[in-house]
Amino acid sequence: MEIRMHSDSLIYVAGHRGMVGSAIARRLRDAGYRNVLTRTHQELPLDDATAVEGFFALQRPQYVVLAAAKVGGIIANSTYGADFIRENLKIQTNVIDAAYRYGTRKFMFLGSSCIYPKYAEQPIVEDALLSGPLEETNMPYAIAKIAGIAMCDAYAKQHGFNAFAVMPSNVYGVGDNFHPEYSHVVAGLMRRFHEAKLANLPEVVVWGTGAPLRELIDADDLADACVFLLRDYDDGGIINVGSGQEISIRDLALLMKCVVGFEGEVTFDASRPDGTPRKIMDNGKLRSLGWRPTLTIEAGLKKMYVWFSESQAGDGGARRSP
């Protein structure tokens, strides 16, 4: 079957209002793909199997990117684990199954690097999946994502479905969620430093020791990699997508202080959890295909802060990419 993506191919991006989904939809349109299909959660609740069935029966998209998910940071994951596993299992089960049954040619499932073991050997290769225990604070979310990967693999093996999973490193950028309870580390720090600057506070207190290391990738770089893979990759399984740029939480906080222009002190509360001590992925598989990131962490943060300052992001809620 011909699977080459053309400029007039019908491409459904599920989760186009989320940071990653919106970046992928923008990148597709910028690359000249004219038929990018989107639906809001109100128009198409992906946790409703009947609604998903009707959508795929009518539209029959040739390519599907599943970037829709219920996501959150360390606080939300620790507090609302039941919500995270329930909603994500519903969404991905409905969409993967309907996409297969209604003839989707290629399916991309967006996962998270939290699927890998807490103490995985660094850098983390794709084969590290299920080789050790997960980080406890986000285990329900990680298990849901692992189930999605297993579902893609099983449908590929049993039915020949051209499905694969992308595992991004920590993503940040334009369109991020800045809620104080549900945000991830970059957006959470950016909001706190911004508010501290506006209030002329003497210090910002950062959770943990600052020692953990994270690999960060800008959402626009991730989107470029996803479009590259959607167009040219057909080998199934998992493929890591990261920038290869690693930074400690301490250095990230100090860099954020400079980007935002906060003039107070930065202190670290070691009584708070650190999370996974180090998480950098082996991106050799992706690099061997010819893709490279373009943005440094500093450049990405500056771009993100310009957008955040201009948009004056509100509180929002636990983000579900509709």
C-alpha positions as CSV (number, residue, x, y, z in Angstrom):
1,M,0.0,0.0,0.0
2,E,1.3,3.5,-0.9
3,I,1.9,5.4,2.3
4,R,3.8,8.4,1.1
5,M,2.2,11.5,2.5
6,H,1.2,14.2,-0.1
7,S,0.3,17.8,0.3
8,D,-3.4,17.0,-0.1
9,S,-3.4,14.0,2.3
10,L,-6.1,14.1,5.0
11,I,-4.2,14.4,8.3
12,Y,-6.0,14.4,11.6
13,V,-4.2,16.0,14.6
14,A,-5.9,15.0,17.8
15,G,-5.1,17.5,20.5
16,H,-4.5,20.6,18.3
17,R,-5.1,23.0,21.2
18,G,-2.3,21.5,23.4
19,M,1.2,22.7,23.2
20,V,2.5,19.7,21.1
21,G,-0.6,19.2,19.0
22,S,-0.8,22.9,18.1
23,A,2.9,22.9,17.1
24,I,2.5,19.9,14.9
25,A,-0.6,21.3,13.2
26,R,1.3,24.6,12.5
27,R,4.3,22.7,11.2
28,L,2.2,20.6,8.9
29,R,0.5,23.7,7.5
30,D,3.8,25.6,7.1
31,A,5.1,22.6,5.2
32,G,2.3,22.9,2.7
33,Y,-0.1,20.2,3.9
34,R,-3.5,21.6,3.0
35,N,-5.9,19.2,4.7
36,V,-5.0,19.2,8.4
37,L,-8.1,18.1,10.2
38,T,-8.8,19.2,13.8
39,R,-11.6,19.0,16.4
40,T,-12.0,20.6,19.8
41,H,-13.0,18.5,22.8
42,Q,-16.5,20.0,22.6
43,E,-16.8,18.9,18.9
44,L,-15.3,15.5,19.5
45,P,-14.8,14.1,23.0
46,L,-12.2,11.4,22.4
47,D,-13.1,9.6,25.6
48,D,-16.5,8.9,24.0
49,A,-16.2,5.7,21.9
50,T,-19.4,6.4,20.0
51,A,-18.3,9.9,19.1
52,V,-14.9,8.7,17.9
53,E,-16.5,5.9,15.9
54,G,-18.8,8.4,14.1
55,F,-15.9,10.8,13.4
56,F,-13.7,8.1,11.8
57,A,-16.5,6.6,9.9
58,L,-17.3,9.9,8.3
59,Q,-13.9,11.5,7.8
60,R,-11.6,8.5,7.3
61,P,-8.3,10.4,7.8
62,Q,-5.3,8.9,6.0
63,Y,-2.8,10.0,8.7
64,V,-3.4,10.4,12.4
65,V,-1.3,12.1,15.1
66,L,-2.6,11.3,18.6
67,A,-1.2,14.2,20.7
68,A,-4.4,14.4,22.8
69,A,-3.9,13.5,26.4
70,K,-4.7,14.5,30.0
71,V,-1.3,15.7,31.2
72,G,0.1,17.5,34.2
73,G,3.2,18.1,36.3
74,I,4.5,16.3,39.5
75,I,1.7,17.7,41.8
76,A,-1.1,16.8,39.5
77,N,0.3,13.3,38.8
78,S,0.8,12.6,42.5
79,T,-2.8,13.8,43.4
80,Y,-5.0,12.7,40.5
81,G,-3.5,9.4,39.3
82,A,-7.0,7.8,38.8
83,D,-8.0,10.6,36.5
84,F,-4.8,10.4,34.5
85,I,-4.9,6.6,33.9
86,R,-8.7,6.5,33.2
87,E,-8.9,9.4,30.7
88,N,-5.8,8.5,28.8
89,L,-6.7,4.8,28.5
90,K,-10.1,5.8,27.1
91,I,-8.7,8.3,24.6
92,Q,-6.0,6.2,23.1
93,T,-8.1,3.0,23.0
94,N,-10.9,4.7,21.1
95,V,-8.6,6.5,18.7
96,I,-6.1,3.7,17.9
97,D,-8.9,1.2,17.3
98,A,-11.0,3.4,15.1
99,A,-8.1,4.6,13.1
100,Y,-7.2,1.0,12.3
101,R,-10.7,0.0,11.4
102,Y,-11.3,3.0,9.1
103,G,-8.2,2.6,7.1
104,T,-5.7,5.1,8.5
105,R,-2.4,4.6,6.6
106,K,0.0,5.7,9.3
107,F,-0.6,6.4,13.0
108,M,1.7,8.4,15.3
109,F,1.2,8.0,19.1
110,L,2.7,10.7,21.3
111,G,4.1,9.3,24.5
112,S,6.4,10.6,27.2
113,S,9.8,9.9,28.5
114,C,8.3,9.0,31.8
115,I,7.5,5.6,30.4
116,Y,11.1,4.6,31.0
117,P,12.3,3.2,34.3
118,K,13.2,5.7,37.1
119,Y,16.8,4.4,37.2
120,A,17.3,3.5,33.5
121,E,20.8,3.6,32.3
122,Q,21.6,6.9,30.7
123,P,21.2,7.9,28.0
124,I,17.9,5.9,27.7
125,V,17.6,3.7,24.7
126,E,14.2,2.6,23.4
127,D,14.8,-1.0,24.5
128,A,14.9,0.2,28.2
129,L,11.1,0.1,28.3
130,L,9.8,-2.2,31.0
131,S,13.3,-3.0,32.2
132,G,12.8,-1.5,35.7
133,P,10.4,0.2,38.1
134,L,8.8,3.5,37.1
135,E,9.0,6.9,38.9
136,E,6.2,6.6,41.6
137,T,4.8,10.1,41.2
138,N,3.6,9.7,37.6
139,M,3.1,5.9,37.5
140,P,-0.6,5.9,36.5
141,Y,0.1,8.3,33.6
142,A,3.2,6.3,32.5
143,I,1.3,3.0,32.6
144,A,-1.4,4.5,30.4
145,K,1.2,5.6,27.9
146,I,2.9,2.2,28.0
147,A,-0.5,0.6,27.2
148,G,-0.8,2.9,24.2
149,I,2.6,1.8,22.9
150,A,1.6,-1.9,23.5
151,M,-1.6,-1.3,21.6
152,C,0.2,0.2,18.6
153,D,2.6,-2.7,18.6
154,A,-0.1,-5.3,18.9
155,Y,-2.2,-3.8,16.1
156,A,0.9,-3.7,13.9
157,K,1.7,-7.3,14.6
158,Q,-1.8,-8.7,14.3
159,H,-3.2,-6.5,11.7
160,G,-0.3,-4.9,9.8
161,F,-1.3,-1.5,11.1
162,N,1.4,1.1,10.4
163,A,1.6,2.6,13.9
164,F,4.5,3.8,15.9
165,A,5.2,5.8,19.1
166,V,7.2,9.0,19.6
167,M,8.8,9.5,23.0
168,P,9.7,13.1,23.5
169,S,12.0,14.4,26.2
170,N,10.7,17.2,28.4
171,V,8.8,19.5,26.1
172,Y,8.4,23.2,26.6
173,G,7.4,26.2,24.4
174,V,4.7,28.3,22.9
175,G,1.3,27.0,24.0
176,D,2.5,25.5,27.3
177,N,0.2,25.2,30.3
178,F,1.1,27.6,33.1
179,H,-1.3,26.5,35.8
180,P,0.4,26.6,39.2
181,E,-0.7,23.0,40.1
182,Y,-0.8,21.3,36.7
183,S,2.2,22.8,34.8
184,H,5.4,21.0,34.0
185,V,8.7,22.2,35.2
186,V,9.6,24.8,32.6
187,A,6.2,26.5,32.4
188,G,5.9,26.3,36.2
189,L,9.2,28.1,36.7
190,M,8.5,30.7,34.1
191,R,5.2,31.7,35.6
192,R,6.6,31.8,39.1
193,F,9.6,33.9,38.1
194,H,7.4,36.2,36.1
195,E,5.0,36.8,38.9
196,A,7.8,37.3,41.4
197,K,9.3,39.9,39.1
198,L,5.9,41.7,38.8
199,A,5.4,41.6,42.6
200,N,9.1,42.6,43.2
201,L,9.5,39.6,45.6
202,P,12.8,39.0,47.3
203,E,13.1,35.3,46.3
204,V,11.7,32.4,44.4
205,V,11.7,29.0,46.1
206,V,12.2,26.0,43.8
207,W,11.1,22.5,44.8
208,G,13.8,20.0,45.4
209,T,17.6,20.2,45.5
210,G,18.0,21.4,42.0
211,A,20.3,18.4,41.2
212,P,18.1,16.4,38.8
213,L,19.0,16.6,35.2
214,R,16.5,17.0,32.3
215,E,16.7,16.9,28.6
216,L,14.6,19.7,27.1
217,I,13.2,20.1,23.6
218,D,11.2,23.1,22.3
219,A,7.7,22.2,21.0
220,D,8.5,23.6,17.6
221,D,11.6,21.4,17.3
222,L,9.5,18.4,18.4
223,A,6.9,19.2,15.8
224,D,9.5,19.4,13.1
225,A,10.7,15.9,14.1
226,C,7.2,14.5,14.2
227,V,6.4,15.8,10.7
228,F,9.7,14.4,9.5
229,L,8.8,11.0,10.9
230,L,5.2,11.0,9.8
231,R,6.4,11.6,6.3
232,D,9.4,9.3,6.2
233,Y,9.3,6.7,9.0
234,D,7.6,3.3,8.6
235,D,9.4,0.9,10.9
236,G,7.0,0.9,13.9
237,G,8.0,0.5,17.6
238,I,9.3,3.5,19.6
239,I,11.5,6.3,18.5
240,N,13.0,8.8,21.0
241,V,12.8,12.5,20.1
242,G,15.0,14.7,22.1
243,S,17.3,17.6,21.7
244,G,20.4,16.0,23.3
245,Q,20.6,19.2,25.5
246,E,20.7,18.4,29.2
247,I,20.4,20.9,32.1
248,S,20.0,20.6,35.8
249,I,16.9,22.0,37.5
250,R,19.3,24.4,39.4
251,D,20.8,25.7,36.2
252,L,17.4,25.9,34.5
253,A,16.1,28.0,37.4
254,L,19.1,30.4,37.2
255,L,18.7,30.6,33.4
256,M,15.0,31.3,33.8
257,K,15.8,34.1,36.3
258,C,17.9,35.7,33.6
259,V,15.4,35.2,30.8
260,V,12.5,36.6,32.8
261,G,14.6,39.4,34.4
262,F,13.9,38.6,38.0
263,E,16.4,40.3,40.3
264,G,15.8,38.5,43.6
265,E,17.3,35.3,45.0
266,V,16.7,31.7,44.0
267,T,16.6,29.1,46.8
268,F,15.9,25.4,46.7
269,D,13.6,23.5,49.1
270,A,15.3,20.1,49.6
271,S,12.3,18.8,51.6
272,R,10.3,18.7,48.4
273,P,10.6,15.7,46.0
274,D,13.1,15.8,43.2
275,G,11.5,13.2,40.9
276,T,13.7,11.2,38.6
277,P,17.3,12.0,39.2
278,R,18.4,12.1,35.5
279,K,16.5,11.7,32.3
280,I,18.3,12.0,29.0
281,M,17.4,9.9,26.0
282,D,19.5,8.2,23.4
283,N,18.4,9.9,20.1
284,G,20.7,7.8,17.9
285,K,17.8,6.2,16.1
286,L,16.3,9.5,15.1
287,R,19.7,11.1,14.3
288,S,20.5,8.1,12.0
289,L,17.5,9.1,9.9
290,G,18.9,12.6,9.3
291,W,16.9,14.8,11.7
292,R,18.6,17.4,14.0
293,P,17.1,20.0,16.4
294,T,17.7,23.7,15.7
295,L,17.0,25.6,19.0
296,T,19.2,25.9,22.1
297,I,17.5,25.8,25.5
298,E,18.2,29.5,26.0
299,A,16.8,30.5,22.6
300,G,13.8,28.4,23.2
301,L,13.1,29.9,26.6
302,K,13.5,33.4,25.2
303,K,11.0,32.7,22.4
304,M,8.6,31.1,24.9
305,Y,8.8,34.0,27.3
306,V,8.1,36.6,24.6
307,W,4.9,34.6,23.8
308,F,4.0,34.2,27.5
309,S,4.5,37.8,28.2
310,E,2.3,38.9,25.3
311,S,-0.5,36.4,25.9
312,Q,-0.6,36.9,29.7
313,A,-1.6,33.2,30.1
314,G,-4.4,32.6,32.6
315,D,-4.7,29.9,35.2
316,G,-6.5,27.3,33.1
317,G,-7.0,23.8,34.4
318,A,-5.4,20.4,34.0
319,R,-4.8,20.4,30.4
320,R,-6.6,18.0,28.2
321,S,-5.5,18.4,24.6
322,P,-8.9,18.2,22.9
